[in-house]
Amino acid sequence: MTVTLILMRHAKSAWDDPNLADHDRPLNTRGHNASVAMGDWLRARGHMPDAAISSSSTRTGQTFAGLGFDAPVSYTRTLYHAGPEVMLDVLRNQIVPCVLMLGHNPGIADFAGRLVTHPPRHPRFAEYPTGAITVIEFDATGWNDIGWRSGQPIDFAIPREVML
């Protein structure tokens, strides 16, 4: 049996309001467009989440909305700028076989790098730019059975390449 993680960094956010708290920053136009494109890319590749867990930030919420999935989503402040260990703990509470997790750098890049047995062959994987997605498959019966360096990278994409 396998479980699949769709790991996404939020899309490009706006910086035009200096009085806005970081947690409350929305997506900019490019970020909205990238979210839609990445959702289309996931559907075209057959990657459909059963549920999503997301940072409670405005930009991650808007990223999820732009993806256009009907999957139930749970927003948690715990994932806001979380590190890999916290992200793994949150993931281990899931019960569905395919989970979409939305978060922030630098934690999400570190998390992705620690989960996979080997990095995808992509020059931008380590930096994990805004809107980047890695699809990782684990040979496990549930999320409690996964650990570091146990996932096989199935797909990786960034908006700039998907939106060509």
Residue pairs with C-beta under 8 A, 6 or more apart in sequence:
1 97
1 139
1 140
1 141
2 97
2 137
2 138
2 139
2 140
3 97
3 98
3 99
3 137
3 138
3 140
3 141
3 142
3 143
3 146
4 47
4 97
4 98
4 99
4 135
4 136
4 137
4 138
4 154
5 91
5 98
5 99
5 101
5 115
5 134
5 135
5 136
5 137
5 138
5 151
6 42
6 47
6 49
6 98
6 99
6 100
6 101
6 133
6 134
6 135
7 101
7 103
7 108
7 111
7 112
7 115
7 133
7 134
7 135
7 136
8 38
8 63
8 100
8 101
8 102
8 103
8 108
8 131
8 132
8 133
9 102
9 103
9 104
9 105
9 108
9 109
9 128
9 129
9 130
9 131
9 132
10 27
10 31
10 55
10 57
10 59
10 60
10 63
10 102
10 103
10 104
10 130
10 131
11 27
11 30
11 31
11 32
11 34
11 35
11 38
11 59
11 62
11 63
11 66
11 130
11 131
11 159
12 27
12 28
12 30
12 31
12 34
12 130
12 131
12 159
13 25
13 26
13 27
13 28
13 31
13 59
13 130
14 25
14 26
14 27
14 28
14 31
15 25
15 28
16 28
17 25
22 57
23 56
23 57
23 58
23 80
24 57
24 58
25 57
25 58
25 59
26 58
26 59
26 62
27 35
27 59
27 62
27 63
27 66
31 59
31 62
31 63
31 66
31 130
31 131
32 62
32 66
33 163
34 66
34 130
34 131
34 159
34 162
34 163
35 62
35 63
35 64
35 65
35 66
35 67
35 131
36 66
36 67
36 68
37 159
37 162
37 163
38 66
38 67
38 131
38 133
38 157
38 159
38 162
39 66
39 67
39 68
39 69
40 68
40 162
41 133
41 157
41 162
42 48
42 67
42 133
42 135
45 135
45 155
47 98
47 135
47 154
47 155
48 69
48 71
48 98
49 69
49 71
49 96
49 98
49 99
49 100
50 71
50 96
50 97
50 98
50 99
51 71
51 72
51 73
51 74
51 94
51 96
51 98
51 99
51 100
52 64
52 69
52 71
52 72
52 73
52 74
52 99
52 100
52 101
52 102
53 73
53 74
53 76
53 79
53 90
53 91
53 94
53 99
53 100
53 101
53 102
54 60
54 61
54 63
54 64
54 73
54 74
54 75
54 76
54 79
54 101
54 102
54 103
55 75
55 76
55 77
55 79
55 80
55 81
55 82
55 102
55 103
55 104
56 75
56 76
56 77
56 79
56 80
57 80
57 104
60 75
60 79
60 102
60 103
60 104
61 75
63 102
63 131
64 73
64 100
64 102
67 100
69 100
71 100
76 90
78 86
78 90
79 86
79 87
79 90
79 101
79 102
79 103
79 104
80 104
81 104
81 107
82 90
82 103
82 104
82 107
83 107
83 110
83 111
84 107
84 110
84 111
84 114
86 107
87 101
87 103
87 107
87 108
87 111
88 111
88 146
90 101
91 99
91 101
91 143
91 146
92 143
92 144
92 146
93 143
94 143
95 142
95 143
99 143
103 111
105 128
108 128
109 126
109 127
109 128
112 125
112 128
112 134
112 136
113 119
113 125
113 126
114 148
114 149
115 136
115 146
115 148
115 149
115 150
115 151
116 134
116 136
116 149
116 151
116 152
116 153
117 149
117 150
117 151
117 152
117 153
118 153
119 125
119 126
119 153
120 134
120 153
120 155
120 156
122 156
122 158
124 132
124 158
125 132
125 134
125 156
129 158
129 159
129 160
130 159
131 158
131 159
132 156
132 157
132 158
132 159
133 155
133 156
133 157
133 158
134 153
134 155
134 156
135 153
135 154
135 155
135 156
136 151
136 152
136 153
136 154
137 151
137 152
137 154
138 145
138 146
138 150
138 151
138 152
139 150
139 152
140 146
140 150
